[in-house]
Structures are given as C-alpha cells and as structure tokens.
C-alpha cells in the first residue's frame, strides 16, 4: 500500500492517501493518515472497524462501514454524504474471499427479485462464480463454477450482470 495512487478516489478535498483500510485476520482496520473520525471518535492510529461504524474524513466526507454476512468477510462502504468517486457507483465492496449477490439483506449486493444466491469468489487468484440457479457465463452454461474474466456476462433466468475491471 505504499503506492502513490489511491484505490478509491472521492470527489472531495482529501489528501491522496487520507486513510487506508486493511484486513488483519477476520477484522478490518482503518489506518488514518489525515483527519479521521470513527463513530464520533477522532482516531490517530489503526482502529478496529465494526459493522455500523461511520467513518468521517476531513470533517465532511461520511462513509458507512458494514460486513453484511458472517459467511463472507468482505466489507461494504456506503456513501453517507454526497461525496462520490469519479466512477458511477452506489457503494464499494472490499472483497476478501467472496461476495454474495442475492435476495437477502445480508448479501453484499441485495437483489430482492433474484431467485437464488450467486457467489463470486477468488480461487488461486482467479475470479469465479457459482450458484444453485441456472447460470451462463458468456452464453456457456455453468455446471459447477465458471471463471469470470474482464467483460464476462453472467446471466440467469431473471438476472444479468457484467464483470468489469475498473480502468484507472
């Protein structure tokens, strides 16, 4: 994380490396490099984040932190203030081992009309997906799981989404 560029760039008056979010074991920590408040408490060193914490950067940028599922350690960052990244997104998923897309509120991406859960996971550095639902990836039926490359289109009976690598 000593890279000079930021992974998440917000349209706000923040330093290039205002804070870092790091995972240690099962826990997520924020490492502030500039003015940072977590749930009303000013922090100056590594601070454990818990579901429901509000992160305030430079007094104006407010972000919500949550881990929606005990089944996957991936966390979500929700925008609580009007500040957003340059790219059009509703939130940010900090993916660890897997993310859950499906009809329940404890999924990372809640899709209430979907019939089944879709799991996107990292296996040996390769992004893959699986589901009990009938799936195709780029028009090819998925039997157990499928590799998800940049531009892959995942389709089910009632849904469709595309995997896109964020271009810097």
PEJO-V59221 format. One record per residue. N is the residue number from 1. PSI is psi in whole degrees, 0 to 359 (none if undefined). NEAR is the number of other ideal C-beta (glycine too) atoms within 12 Angstrom. Layout:
n: [N & N]
psi: [PSI & PSI]
near: [NEAR & NEAR]
//
This chain:
n: [1 & 2 & 3 & 4 & 5 & 6 & 7 & 8 & 9 & 10 & 11 & 12 & 13 & 14 & 15 & 16 & 17 & 18 & 19 & 20 & 21 & 22 & 23 & 24 & 25 & 26 & 27 & 28 & 29 & 30 & 31 & 32 & 33 & 34 & 35 & 36 & 37 & 38 & 39 & 40 & 41 & 42 & 43 & 44 & 45 & 46 & 47 & 48 & 49 & 50 & 51 & 52 & 53 & 54 & 55 & 56 & 57 & 58 & 59 & 60 & 61 & 62 & 63 & 64 & 65 & 66 & 67 & 68 & 69 & 70 & 71 & 72 & 73 & 74 & 75 & 76 & 77 & 78 & 79 & 80 & 81 & 82 & 83 & 84 & 85 & 86 & 87 & 88 & 89 & 90 & 91 & 92 & 93 & 94 & 95 & 96 & 97 & 98 & 99 & 100 & 101 & 102 & 103 & 104 & 105 & 106 & 107 & 108 & 109 & 110 & 111 & 112 & 113 & 114 & 115 & 116 & 117 & 118 & 119 & 120 & 121 & 122 & 123 & 124 & 125 & 126 & 127 & 128 & 129 & 130 & 131 & 132 & 133 & 134 & 135 & 136 & 137 & 138 & 139 & 140 & 141 & 142 & 143 & 144 & 145 & 146 & 147 & 148 & 149 & 150 & 151 & 152 & 153 & 154 & 155 & 156 & 157 & 158 & 159 & 160 & 161 & 162 & 163 & 164 & 165 & 166 & 167 & 168]
psi: [18 & 6 & 148 & 339 & 162 & 146 & 324 & 112 & 121 & 148 & 79 & 164 & 76 & 157 & 161 & 323 & 69 & 318 & 157 & 142 & 123 & 147 & 135 & 109 & 237 & 357 & 150 & 138 & 147 & 133 & 102 & 140 & 345 & 184 & 115 & 137 & 134 & 116 & 48 & 0 & 122 & 133 & 143 & 349 & 180 & 131 & 130 & 132 & 140 & 155 & 131 & 352 & 143 & 129 & 126 & 120 & 130 & 36 & 349 & 329 & 114 & 127 & 140 & 143 & 133 & 152 & 101 & 338 & 138 & 348 & 342 & 134 & 2 & 142 & 163 & 141 & 120 & 146 & 116 & 341 & 171 & 352 & 132 & 162 & 166 & 328 & 147 & 105 & 154 & 340 & 179 & 131 & 124 & 91 & 131 & 266 & 321 & 161 & 149 & 127 & 125 & 190 & 352 & 154 & 341 & 14 & 151 & 321 & 110 & 119 & 87 & 334 & 357 & 141 & 332 & 164 & 140 & 128 & 126 & 128 & 161 & 123 & 111 & 41 & 6 & 129 & 131 & 167 & 157 & 159 & 157 & 339 & 158 & 123 & 149 & 148 & 118 & 38 & 357 & 127 & 136 & 126 & 307 & 300 & 168 & 149 & 139 & 106 & 170 & 127 & 356 & 139 & 118 & 127 & 145 & 186 & 323 & 15 & 165 & 135 & 164 & 140 & 124 & 128 & 129 & 125 & 129 & none]
near: [14 & 7 & 10 & 9 & 11 & 22 & 22 & 32 & 22 & 30 & 18 & 26 & 15 & 28 & 20 & 18 & 22 & 31 & 37 & 30 & 38 & 21 & 23 & 17 & 10 & 17 & 20 & 30 & 27 & 37 & 25 & 29 & 23 & 24 & 21 & 36 & 26 & 32 & 23 & 12 & 18 & 17 & 25 & 16 & 16 & 21 & 27 & 23 & 36 & 20 & 21 & 17 & 31 & 26 & 46 & 31 & 36 & 23 & 18 & 20 & 32 & 27 & 39 & 27 & 34 & 29 & 31 & 30 & 28 & 11 & 20 & 29 & 27 & 34 & 36 & 36 & 37 & 26 & 26 & 22 & 21 & 12 & 26 & 23 & 23 & 15 & 17 & 11 & 20 & 16 & 26 & 29 & 30 & 30 & 26 & 27 & 23 & 26 & 36 & 36 & 38 & 31 & 21 & 19 & 15 & 21 & 29 & 37 & 31 & 22 & 24 & 14 & 13 & 27 & 19 & 24 & 31 & 38 & 35 & 36 & 30 & 21 & 18 & 9 & 8 & 15 & 27 & 28 & 37 & 28 & 35 & 16 & 25 & 19 & 37 & 22 & 32 & 21 & 13 & 14 & 16 & 26 & 12 & 15 & 23 & 30 & 24 & 30 & 18 & 14 & 14 & 27 & 22 & 36 & 26 & 28 & 14 & 19 & 27 & 20 & 25 & 16 & 25 & 17 & 13 & 16 & 8 & 12]
//
